[in-house]
């Protein structure tokens, strides 16, 4: 159950005694063997977010996703019946990748009435049924009904599209997402259709980057450049403590104060921010979402100085809500034990003026810059964790509770998978 109030005596971490308070090992982030277990135990058995329904704006719209951690490529499509479905991106004839453009390993999107294989022209409708076989009479008792595309479990929650590769996993998406997600329902995500995306290849374990974004302990130091020099020194001296933390099953959240969006004293930020009325925390002028009150999981303490909430939906999806009424998402897609692809996507209410557009774009550029600062630091972390040093464990403070929880959860999934495998053997 989430806890949004800190004990008068004690700590956030003490709400969750199963996490302990001892120094932690990062062996789970430097082991090729552990990564292979994560692929099986986590990425092939949990609900994974791929994006939003607005990426499929009409019947026949589709996009593909390369899922290295799950070892496959998939097609996500809106059918003629308006249902969103997912399939393995493989022709049933000879195993050719079904949907691709010039480069087979690159993702693509578009609109079509059917999918046709480039190799031998087998065709499939948008529900995955095989509808045409070239020279069908040459095959031996072939029944097209037996050669539909291999389906992947696909569900939509609040416009967010998820897939699950484990056909034996019957836990519905909404149940898996739990109370933290239930408390977000009703937020007008569908109004945030001005979208900016960026993507980067990171030389660090996927969990280490999530670690960076679920604590703000580092922010006054690593990101001191967001302030004017005198103000940066003040912020560093103050330190940081969140308004609330919450853990619900494998998922977690941190709620934070508002920082400088907008600043009470504009002189504390850079001239460009003052001119554009925007910065790292987004445009200073709040967008109109047409709602009277935020859902209960957003700013759960209803603190007057609230500014942002970060939700981690295990394993690799984060949603950040910002007081000026915009949303940022992060995805972390592992490609090996020490590399992953990081995707950041910013969602805004469409701008009505050039000033509003510039304010949004400045926020996106600011986040890209600070995201790369984190990425650069994490590559340095990865290199030393893999080095031959006698240091094997590391202390985590009370503000780093979600780090402790993330690594605890990943190990638990792997342990449970290994136990199940041994029982099956």
Buried (B, 14 or more C-beta within 10 A) or exposed (E): EBBBEBEEEEBBBBBBEEBEBEEBBBEBBBBEEBBEBBBBBBBBBBBBBBBBBBBBEEBBBBBBBBBBBBEBBBBBBBBEEEEBBBBBBBBBBEEBBBBBEEEBEEBBBEEEEEBBBEBEEBBBBBBBBBBBBBEEEEEEEBEBEEBBBBBBBBBBBBBBBBBBBBEEBEEEBBEBBBBBBBBBEBBBBEBBEBBBEBEBEBBBBBBBBBBBBBBBBBBBEBBBEBBBEEBBEEBBEEEBEBBBBBBBEBBBBBBBBBBBBBBEEBEBBBEEBBEBBBBBBBBBEBBEBEEEEBBBBBBBEEBEEBBBBBBBBBBBBBBBBBBBBBBBBBBBBBBBBBBBBBBBBBBBBEBEEEBBBBBBBBBBBBBBEBBBBBBEBBBEBBEEBBEEEEEEEEEBBBBBBBBBBBBBBBBEBBEEBEEEEEEEE
